[in-house]
Amino acid sequence: MRRAVVFLLLLSAGCTAPEPPRRPAPPVSSVTPSAPVTPQWTGTWAAAVQGDGRAFDDHTLRQIVHTSIGGHAARLHLTNEFGTRPLTIGSAGLGAHRAVTFGGRPSVTIPVGGSAVSDEVPFVVPADADVAVTLYLPAATGPSTRHPVASRRNWVAAGEQVFATRLTGARAERSWYFLSGLDVRGGAGAVVAFGASITDGLGSPFGGDRRWPDLLSDRLRASGREIGVLNTGLSGNRLTADEHGERAPARFARDVLRRAGVRWVIISDDALNDLGAADPPPAGRLIAGLRELITRAHAAGVRVICSTLTPYEGAGYWTSGGEAGRAAVNTFLRSPGSGCDAVLDQDEALRDPARPARFLRRYDSGDHLHPSAAGLQAIADAVDLRWFAP
């Protein structure tokens, strides 16, 4: 059973990492002790972003993210990837009262198309915890950069309220704005779940952190593996066209290869949206696009877990031609020549044996395209944890 930790006040308590046990003095005085090894940065939470017309001016955003692994320090990733003017962050905080700085300063201006990484913030970050990230936007932002489907409540309020325990006059938001990642010191690497709405958790219980990557994180943690799970699913995204954000190959470096500590990627469901397009590309083009992602991941030293495409007969955009394309893509992904290091067979995990083009009824959310809560669990359970070897 998941045990969510509400992580708003813990950060302000000034928690620090326990001191390591003392080593005995070296027997020879001329031996110089080695310097302590600083744990690497590993992503504990991430979000893929796209452009949005919403703008802010003299507003405070309080946004909640859920960690997958813990560590002894943290840093934030902020983004103005799709902005049309420089974005100024007047101040930022973690938890209730922990200030975040950028190059030693409380504020930072991010250029159009740019990003910013905060300084290291020292405190112990628990795994499986809710972390409040608060940003003050003192000037007009212009169009926002956001992740639309946060599947939880965030908050926006007028004026500067970064260190307020409770925001005055706040209203709810259901997206993450200008925030793309949280890293921690520690962990044994990260796996990125890269896909579209099935990965993004569209239809999963609101506020429950029950997307299939969340459920995979539960399994990894229960097995004793300290592996960050980063969800860069983007609902509506495609492999071969810019729709609901940049096409998968255009965002692959930003959302996978540049993530802190990435060692594995699970390439999931973008191609399903291509098959449902008004003029779907041929299967050969989808296969070529997947080959490109696999090749780029391997060139960066990242192992690739390929996911077969799930059944979707009965969905609004299903066609017999799309079904033939799905079958061809899945045949490629299961083949020895695909280049995949492993295959997460979402198709096999969710299909109805009597009607393989459809979900098994208990795995269908009702729209015949997105899995139910039980279906999301079935995807997570189909992951072989032995793939995540040290």
WOGI-V374342 format. One record per residue. N is the residue number from 0. PHI is phi in degrees with one decimal (none if undefined). PSI is psi in whole degrees, 0 to 359 (* if undefined). D_LAST is the distance of its C-alpha to the last C-alpha in whole Angstrom. Layout:
n:phi:psi:d_last
N:PHI:PSI:D_LAST
N:PHI:PSI:D_LAST
//
This chain:
n:phi:psi:d_last
0:none:136:26
1:-70.5:142:25
2:-124.6:93:26
3:-71.8:140:27
4:-109.1:120:27
5:-75.3:121:30
6:-121.8:60:29
7:-105.4:320:33
8:-100.3:340:34
9:-58.8:321:31
10:-64.2:329:30
11:-79.2:355:34
12:-80.9:357:34
13:71.3:35:32
14:-65.4:140:29
15:-128.7:161:27
16:-68.7:145:24
17:-64.6:149:25
18:-68.1:139:26
19:-67.9:154:23
20:-61.2:143:24
21:-72.4:140:27
22:-88.9:149:26
23:-64.7:150:29
24:-62.8:144:31
25:-63.0:145:31
26:-68.7:338:33
27:-114.8:124:35
28:-66.0:339:36
29:-80.5:351:35
30:-78.9:127:31
31:-89.9:123:30
32:-62.0:145:27
33:-71.5:150:24
34:-69.1:147:24
35:-62.5:142:22
36:-82.9:125:18
37:-84.2:124:19
38:-58.0:148:15
39:-71.3:163:15
40:-78.3:137:16
41:-135.6:136:15
42:-67.0:135:17
43:-111.3:340:18
44:-153.1:147:21
45:-154.6:161:22
46:-145.3:139:25
47:-81.0:151:27
48:-127.3:161:30
49:-147.7:174:34
50:-78.8:158:37
51:-156.0:145:40
52:-77.0:348:43
53:-63.4:137:43
54:-126.3:156:44
55:-128.0:156:44
56:-157.7:115:46
57:58.1:53:47
58:-127.8:153:44
59:-109.7:130:41
60:-108.1:128:38
61:-115.3:117:36
62:-124.4:139:33
63:-107.3:128:30
64:-122.5:156:27
65:-115.6:122:24
66:-76.2:152:21
67:-100.9:319:18
68:-126.8:164:16
69:-103.2:176:18
70:-171.5:181:18
71:-98.5:4:21
72:-167.6:169:22
73:-141.7:161:23
74:-148.1:150:24
75:-101.7:149:26
76:-113.6:120:26
77:-113.1:155:30
78:-142.8:143:31
79:-125.9:36:35
80:-53.6:320:34
81:-113.8:17:37
82:-73.8:162:39
83:-114.3:1:43
84:-148.9:159:43
85:-56.9:142:41
86:-106.2:122:40
87:-102.6:124:40
88:-98.2:112:38
89:-73.2:323:41
90:-162.7:160:39
91:-146.6:151:35
92:-145.4:154:34
93:-112.7:137:31
94:66.1:210:32
95:-83.7:323:36
96:-141.5:12:37
97:-91.7:115:34
98:-74.9:145:35
99:-113.3:136:32
100:-121.2:164:34
101:-133.1:108:33
102:60.8:33:34
103:82.8:359:35
104:-110.3:151:38
105:-75.5:344:38
106:-122.2:161:39
107:-151.1:145:37
108:-113.3:123:39
109:-101.5:124:37
110:-68.4:165:38
111:-56.4:129:39
112:77.4:6:36
113:-104.5:184:34
114:-146.4:169:31
115:-143.8:144:30
116:-116.5:132:28
117:-74.2:167:29
118:-66.7:164:29
119:-66.2:132:26
120:-110.3:114:27
121:-83.8:115:27
122:-173.0:165:26
123:-81.7:122:24
124:-101.1:118:22
125:-72.8:156:22
126:-78.1:158:19
127:54.9:48:21
128:-131.8:151:24
129:-86.0:129:27
130:-118.8:128:28
131:-88.3:126:31
132:-115.6:121:31
133:-118.6:129:35
134:-124.1:137:36
135:-106.2:128:40
136:-111.1:97:42
137:-77.0:340:45
138:-129.5:165:46
139:-57.5:129:46
140:-87.8:337:43
141:71.0:191:44
142:-54.4:141:42
143:-87.5:162:39
144:-110.2:124:35
145:-148.6:164:34
146:-105.7:116:32
147:-67.4:320:34
148:-105.1:81:33
149:-76.8:338:31
150:57.1:33:32
151:-164.9:167:33
152:-85.1:132:36
153:-117.9:179:36
154:-139.9:145:39
155:-131.4:139:41
156:-143.4:155:44
157:-74.3:147:47
158:80.7:182:47
159:-90.9:112:45
160:-137.3:30:43
161:-54.9:318:40
162:-102.8:15:40
163:-74.8:136:42
164:-63.5:321:41
165:-130.5:131:42
166:-72.9:136:43
167:-86.5:130:47
168:69.8:28:48
169:-76.2:148:45
170:-124.5:154:44
171:-79.8:146:41
172:-127.8:157:39
173:-122.8:23:37
174:-128.4:166:35
175:-104.3:130:32
176:-112.6:132:34
177:61.9:12:33
178:-123.1:123:30
179:-124.2:350:27
180:-172.5:156:24
181:-135.6:124:23
182:-110.0:156:20
183:-129.8:159:19
184:-82.0:122:17
185:124.8:187:14
186:88.9:166:11
187:-111.0:28:7
188:109.8:174:9
189:-130.9:150:11
190:-113.4:133:13
191:-103.2:127:16
192:-93.7:113:19
193:-117.4:118:21
194:-175.7:210:25
195:-117.4:222:28
196:-68.9:330:30
197:-65.2:321:28
198:-72.0:320:25
199:-64.1:341:27
200:86.7:24:28
201:-57.5:123:32
202:93.5:353:33
203:-72.2:160:31
204:-55.9:127:33
205:-63.0:129:34
206:76.2:5:32
207:-96.4:349:30
208:51.7:55:26
209:-121.9:28:26
210:-67.8:162:25
211:-64.9:326:22
212:-63.3:326:20
213:-62.2:317:21
214:-69.2:326:21
215:-63.6:319:17
216:-59.2:320:16
217:-57.7:315:18
218:-66.4:317:16
219:-62.0:316:13
220:-64.7:318:14
221:-64.3:333:16
222:-83.7:356:13
223:88.5:6:12
224:-88.0:126:9
225:-94.4:74:10
226:-118.7:123:10
227:-68.7:141:13
228:-116.5:117:15
229:-112.7:121:18
230:-98.4:108:21
231:-114.3:35:23
232:-69.9:147:25
233:-138.7:108:29
234:-56.2:132:32
235:84.2:355:34
236:-68.1:155:32
237:-128.6:165:32
238:-85.2:323:31
239:-112.6:0:34
240:-147.6:151:36
241:-77.4:109:36
242:-152.3:127:37
243:53.0:59:35
244:101.3:174:34
245:-67.7:149:33
246:-56.2:157:32
247:-53.8:313:28
248:-62.4:328:28
249:-71.0:331:30
250:-103.2:2:27
251:-63.8:318:24
252:-64.6:313:24
253:-65.4:318:25
254:-93.5:351:23
255:-129.8:295:19
256:-67.9:332:19
257:-93.5:3:20
258:-72.9:141:18
259:-64.7:125:17
260:75.8:11:13
261:-63.1:131:13
262:-125.0:337:10
263:-137.8:152:12
264:-133.3:138:15
265:-105.3:110:17
266:-88.9:116:21
267:-108.8:251:23
268:-108.1:13:27
269:-54.5:317:29
270:-63.3:338:30
271:-63.0:324:32
272:-70.1:331:34
273:-65.1:319:35
274:-66.5:335:36
275:-91.9:2:38
276:-69.6:161:40
277:-60.9:325:44
278:-127.8:78:43
279:-66.1:142:40
280:-69.7:156:39
281:-65.0:156:38
282:-57.8:325:35
283:-61.0:325:35
284:-71.1:322:35
285:-64.6:318:32
286:-63.2:319:30
287:-61.8:320:31
288:-63.9:320:29
289:-67.1:320:26
290:-59.3:320:26
291:-60.5:314:26
292:-63.2:318:23
293:-62.1:315:21
294:-63.1:316:22
295:-66.1:321:22
296:-63.9:314:18
297:-62.3:321:17
298:-62.4:333:19
299:-93.2:5:18
300:78.7:21:14
301:-104.6:130:13
302:-79.4:146:12
303:-114.6:123:15
304:-105.8:113:16
305:-90.9:139:20
306:-107.3:132:22
307:-69.0:159:25
308:-84.1:136:28
309:-76.6:158:30
310:-61.9:149:33
311:-150.5:17:36
312:-59.4:134:39
313:101.5:342:42
314:-70.6:158:40
315:-59.2:329:43
316:-106.1:17:41
317:-72.1:139:41
318:-139.8:161:43
319:-65.0:326:43
320:-66.0:319:42
321:-63.0:322:39
322:-64.5:320:38
323:-63.8:321:38
324:-64.3:319:36
325:-60.9:316:33
326:-62.0:319:34
327:-66.6:318:33
328:-63.5:316:30
329:-65.8:323:29
330:-61.3:317:30
331:-60.7:311:28
332:-62.5:328:25
333:-84.1:352:25
334:-80.9:152:26
335:-62.4:336:24
336:-90.6:9:25
337:-69.8:332:24
338:90.0:354:21
339:-68.7:140:19
340:-79.7:337:15
341:-161.0:164:16
342:-127.8:122:19
343:-90.5:106:19
344:-87.9:79:23
345:-63.6:326:25
346:-58.8:308:28
347:-64.2:324:28
348:-68.1:331:26
349:-112.7:344:29
350:-75.2:156:32
351:-84.1:117:35
352:-56.4:330:36
353:-78.9:335:39
354:-140.5:82:39
355:-63.8:346:36
356:-83.1:356:37
357:-119.0:158:37
358:-64.9:147:35
359:-60.1:139:35
360:-53.8:317:37
361:-70.4:347:35
362:-97.2:2:33
363:-98.1:126:35
364:-69.8:343:36
365:121.0:340:39
366:-98.0:0:39
367:66.5:12:38
368:-123.7:319:35
369:-104.7:137:33
370:-67.7:152:31
371:-73.0:179:32
372:-57.4:319:30
373:-66.5:325:30
374:-67.3:320:29
375:-63.2:321:26
376:-64.9:321:25
377:-63.1:322:25
378:-62.9:311:23
379:-60.1:321:20
380:-71.3:339:20
381:-79.6:352:20
382:-77.6:126:16
383:-84.0:113:14
384:-65.8:344:11
385:-67.5:344:10
386:-64.3:336:9
387:-97.7:62:7
388:-74.9:152:4
389:-57.9:*:0
//
